[in-house]
Amino acid sequence: MQNIVNRHHLNMPKLGLGTWPMLGAECTQAVIQALELGYRHIDTATMYNNEEAVGKALQESGVPREQIHVTTKVWWDKLSPADMRESLQASLTALRSEYVDLFMIHWPAKDWDLAKTIETLVSFKQQGLAKNIGVANFPLPLLRTVVEELHAPLSAIQVEYHVCLSQDPLLEYARLHDLALTAYSPLLRNKVSEIPELQAIAKKHDVLPTQVALKWLLDQPNVAAIPKAASKANQQSNLDALSVRLDADDLALIAGLPKDQRLVNPEFAPQWD
């Protein structure tokens, strides 16, 4: 499986397993199963309430911890320095790990001391508690502030990204600054299977619309994707997407889809544009 490697020493498989909203035994089993199939990138977060289940899977899987990339995130209401440290320590305890491979701010806050928050985030990397640091759901102006004014050595940004939502400006910036862009909800919460254009491409290649949508993302430089998949069949299907070959006609069809279909827009979300 291809990895995204950058100057910040990130080494992250392009295809990962998203774990929201799986909980408890279901989550543990799904992660163990994914690792058995060959996944080496697991995405979780404090707010998912499943870090302990992921940690149990990491311990029971038999795969050496250093071979697995684990991302977790701190929630937006825990962004004071003390709260962030407490959140990270709780995550490490739940994950049964001395470090996390990528620690992210899950959402920006409305009322916060951005400089202190970022300084604390950077300290986790300096202390080796997080091998890499990043942010999620940051619009471009805020990301630019963090990278260019606060000089944070970010490795990645995670945002909603799929065939019906453009992230071109953010992606261009990520490539310019050697950041990975991880796509969450990459299958449009499985609505990609209902899109006629993707159905046509899938039929042409004798694959599934979900595999077409995933491969479109994974073929892009700097882009990773973390589809949630609980069943072995779906996990394998997503892995098999890596072997799909899209041609220029396929890409043109996908380019013609609407690119403004945002699924995740909670009340605390930032101004996106």
KALIN-V311398 format. One record per pair of residues at least 24 apart in sequence whose ideal C-beta (glycine too) atoms are under 10 Angstrom apart, sorted by the first residue. I is the first residue (numbers start at 1). J is the second residue. Records with the same first field share a line. If there is no record, write none. Layout:
# KALIN-V311398
I = J / J
This chain:
# KALIN-V311398
1 = 38 / 39 / 40 / 41 / 218 / 239 / 242
2 = 218 / 219 / 224 / 242
3 = 40 / 41 / 69 / 180 / 224
4 = 41 / 69 / 155 / 156 / 178 / 179 / 180 / 181 / 182 / 221 / 222 / 223 / 224
5 = 178 / 180
6 = 132 / 154 / 155 / 156 / 174 / 177 / 178 / 179 / 180 / 222
7 = 153 / 155 / 177 / 178
8 = 125 / 131 / 132 / 133 / 134 / 153 / 154 / 155 / 156 / 177 / 178 / 179 / 180
9 = 125 / 131 / 132 / 153 / 155
10 = 69 / 101 / 102 / 131 / 132 / 133 / 134 / 154 / 155 / 156 / 178 / 179 / 180 / 224
11 = 40 / 69 / 101 / 131 / 132 / 155
12 = 40 / 41 / 69 / 71 / 101 / 102 / 132 / 155 / 156 / 180 / 182 / 224
13 = 38 / 39 / 40 / 41 / 42 / 68 / 69 / 224
14 = 41 / 180 / 182 / 183 / 214 / 217 / 218 / 219 / 220 / 222 / 223 / 224 / 225 / 226 / 242
15 = 39 / 40 / 41 / 186 / 214 / 215 / 217 / 218 / 224 / 225 / 226 / 227 / 238 / 239 / 241 / 242
16 = 40 / 41 / 42 / 43 / 69 / 70 / 71 / 182 / 183 / 184 / 224 / 225 / 226 / 227 / 238
17 = 41 / 42 / 43 / 44 / 54 / 226 / 227 / 228 / 229 / 230 / 235 / 238
18 = 42 / 43 / 44 / 45 / 48 / 71 / 182 / 183 / 184 / 185 / 186 / 187 / 225 / 226 / 227 / 228 / 229 / 238
19 = 43 / 44 / 45 / 48 / 50 / 51 / 53 / 54 / 57 / 71 / 72 / 226 / 228 / 229 / 230
20 = 44 / 45 / 47 / 48 / 49 / 50 / 184 / 185 / 226 / 228
21 = 48 / 49 / 50 / 228 / 230
22 = 48 / 49 / 50 / 53 / 54 / 228 / 229 / 230
23 = 48 / 49 / 50 / 52 / 53
24 = 49 / 50 / 52 / 53 / 56
25 = 53 / 56
26 = 50 / 53 / 230
27 = 51 / 52 / 53 / 54 / 56 / 57 / 230
28 = 52 / 53 / 54 / 55 / 56 / 57 / 58 / 59 / 60 / 61
29 = 53 / 56 / 57 / 60 / 230 / 232
30 = 54 / 57 / 228 / 229 / 230 / 231 / 232 / 234 / 235
31 = 55 / 56 / 57 / 58 / 60 / 61 / 68 / 70 / 230
32 = 56 / 57 / 58 / 59 / 60 / 61 / 62 / 63
33 = 57 / 61 / 229 / 230 / 231 / 232 / 235 / 236
34 = 61 / 229 / 230 / 232 / 235 / 236 / 238 / 239
35 = 60 / 61 / 62 / 63 / 67 / 68 / 235
36 = 61 / 62 / 63 / 232 / 235
37 = 229 / 232 / 235 / 236 / 238 / 239
38 = 63 / 235 / 236 / 239
39 = 63 / 68 / 69 / 229 / 235 / 238 / 239
40 = 67 / 68 / 69 / 70
41 = 68 / 69 / 70 / 71 / 101 / 102 / 182 / 224 / 225 / 226
42 = 68 / 69 / 70 / 71 / 72 / 95 / 101 / 226
43 = 69 / 70 / 71 / 72 / 73 / 102 / 104 / 158 / 182 / 184 / 224 / 225 / 226 / 227 / 228
44 = 70 / 71 / 72 / 73 / 91 / 94 / 95 / 100 / 226
45 = 71 / 72 / 73 / 74 / 75 / 91 / 104 / 106 / 136 / 158
46 = 72 / 73 / 74 / 75 / 78 / 87 / 88 / 90 / 91 / 94 / 106
47 = 72 / 73 / 74 / 75 / 76 / 77 / 78 / 106 / 107
48 = 72 / 73 / 75 / 106
49 = 94
50 = 94
51 = 90 / 91 / 92 / 93 / 94 / 95 / 96 / 97 / 100
52 = 90 / 91 / 93 / 94 / 95 / 96
53 = 94 / 95
54 = 91 / 94 / 95 / 96 / 97
55 = 91 / 92 / 93 / 94 / 95 / 96 / 97
56 = 94 / 95 / 96
57 = 95 / 96
58 = 95 / 96 / 97
59 = 95 / 96 / 97
65 = 95 / 96 / 97 / 98 / 99 / 101
66 = 99 / 101
68 = 97 / 101
69 = 100 / 101 / 102 / 131 / 132 / 224
70 = 95 / 97 / 99 / 100 / 101 / 102 / 103 / 131
71 = 100 / 101 / 102 / 103 / 104 / 130 / 132 / 134 / 136 / 156 / 158 / 182 / 224 / 226
72 = 97 / 100 / 101 / 102 / 103 / 104 / 106 / 130
73 = 100 / 102 / 103 / 104 / 105 / 106 / 107 / 134 / 135 / 136 / 137 / 158
74 = 103 / 104 / 105 / 106 / 107 / 117 / 120 / 121 / 124 / 136
75 = 105 / 106 / 107 / 109
76 = 105 / 106 / 107 / 108 / 109 / 110 / 112 / 136 / 137 / 266 / 268 / 269 / 270
77 = 106 / 107 / 109 / 112 / 268
78 = 105 / 106 / 109 / 117
79 = 105 / 106 / 107 / 108 / 109 / 111 / 112 / 113 / 114 / 116 / 117 / 118 / 120 / 121
80 = 109 / 112 / 113 / 116 / 117 / 120
81 = 113 / 116 / 117 / 119 / 120 / 121 / 123
82 = 120
83 = 117 / 120
84 = 116 / 117 / 120 / 121 / 123 / 124
85 = 120 / 123 / 124 / 127 / 129
88 = 120 / 121 / 124 / 127 / 129 / 130
89 = 129
91 = 129 / 130
92 = 129 / 130
97 = 129
98 = 128 / 129
99 = 124 / 127 / 128 / 129 / 130 / 131
100 = 124 / 129 / 130 / 131 / 132 / 133
101 = 130 / 131 / 132 / 155
102 = 130 / 131 / 132 / 133 / 134 / 155 / 156 / 158 / 180 / 182
103 = 129 / 130 / 131 / 132 / 133 / 134 / 155
104 = 130 / 132 / 133 / 134 / 135 / 136 / 137 / 138 / 154 / 155 / 156 / 157 / 158 / 182
105 = 133 / 134 / 135 / 136 / 137 / 138 / 146 / 154 / 158
106 = 135 / 136 / 137 / 158
107 = 135 / 136 / 137 / 138 / 266 / 268 / 269 / 270
108 = 135 / 136 / 137 / 138 / 139 / 142 / 143 / 146 / 268 / 269 / 270
109 = 268 / 270
110 = 268 / 270
114 = 142 / 145 / 146 / 149 / 150
115 = 145 / 146 / 149 / 150 / 152
117 = 146 / 150 / 152
118 = 145 / 146 / 147 / 149 / 150 / 151 / 152 / 154
119 = 150 / 152
121 = 146 / 150 / 152 / 153 / 154
122 = 146 / 150 / 151 / 152 / 153 / 154
125 = 152 / 153 / 154 / 155
126 = 153
130 = 155
131 = 155
132 = 156 / 180
134 = 158 / 179 / 180 / 181 / 182
135 = 159 / 179
136 = 160 / 182 / 184
137 = 184 / 264 / 265 / 266 / 268 / 269 / 270 / 272
138 = 170 / 270
139 = 169 / 170 / 269 / 270 / 271 / 272 / 273
140 = 167 / 169 / 170 / 172 / 173 / 174 / 272 / 273
141 = 270 / 271 / 273
142 = 270 / 271
143 = 170 / 173 / 174 / 177 / 179
144 = 173 / 177
147 = 173 / 174 / 176 / 177 / 179
148 = 173 / 177
154 = 178 / 179 / 180
155 = 179 / 180
156 = 180 / 181 / 182 / 222 / 224
157 = 181 / 182 / 222
158 = 182 / 183 / 184 / 224 / 226
159 = 183 / 184 / 185 / 264 / 272
160 = 184 / 185 / 186 / 188 / 261 / 262 / 263 / 264 / 265 / 272
161 = 185 / 186 / 217 / 220 / 223 / 224 / 225
162 = 186 / 187 / 188 / 189 / 191 / 192 / 213 / 214 / 216 / 217 / 225 / 227 / 257 / 259 / 261 / 262 / 263
163 = 187 / 188 / 191 / 192 / 195 / 197 / 198 / 209 / 212 / 213 / 214 / 216 / 217 / 253 / 254 / 255 / 257 / 258 / 259 / 261
164 = 188 / 191 / 192 / 195 / 198 / 213 / 254 / 257 / 258 / 259 / 260 / 261 / 262 / 263
165 = 257 / 258 / 259 / 260 / 261 / 262 / 263 / 264
166 = 255 / 257 / 258 / 259 / 260 / 261
167 = 220 / 223 / 259
168 = 259
169 = 273
170 = 272
171 = 220 / 221 / 222 / 223
172 = 222
174 = 221 / 222 / 223
175 = 220 / 221 / 222 / 223
176 = 222
177 = 222
178 = 222
179 = 222
180 = 221 / 222 / 223 / 224
181 = 217 / 220 / 221 / 222 / 223 / 224 / 225
182 = 217 / 222 / 223 / 224 / 225 / 226
183 = 214 / 217 / 218 / 220 / 223 / 224 / 225 / 226 / 227
184 = 224 / 225 / 226 / 227 / 228 / 263 / 264
185 = 225 / 226 / 227 / 228 / 262 / 263 / 264
186 = 210 / 213 / 214 / 216 / 217 / 218 / 223 / 224 / 225 / 226 / 227 / 228 / 238
187 = 211 / 213 / 214 / 217 / 225 / 227 / 228 / 229 / 234 / 238
188 = 213 / 261 / 263
189 = 227 / 228 / 263 / 264
190 = 227 / 228 / 234
191 = 261 / 263
192 = 216 / 257
195 = 253 / 254 / 257 / 258
196 = 253 / 257
197 = 250 / 252 / 253 / 254 / 255 / 256 / 257
198 = 250 / 253 / 254 / 257
200 = 250 / 253
201 = 244 / 246 / 247 / 249 / 250 / 251 / 253 / 254
202 = 244 / 250
204 = 246 / 247 / 249 / 250 / 253
205 = 244 / 245 / 246 / 247 / 250
206 = 244
207 = 237 / 240 / 241 / 243 / 244 / 245 / 246
208 = 234 / 237 / 238 / 240 / 241 / 244
210 = 234 / 237 / 238 / 241
211 = 237 / 238 / 239 / 240 / 241 / 242 / 243 / 244
212 = 241 / 244 / 246 / 250 / 253 / 254
213 = 241 / 244 / 254
214 = 238 / 239 / 240 / 241 / 242 / 244
215 = 240 / 241 / 242 / 243 / 244 / 245 / 246 / 250
216 = 241 / 244 / 246 / 250 / 251 / 254 / 255
217 = 241
218 = 242 / 244
219 = 244 / 245 / 246 / 251
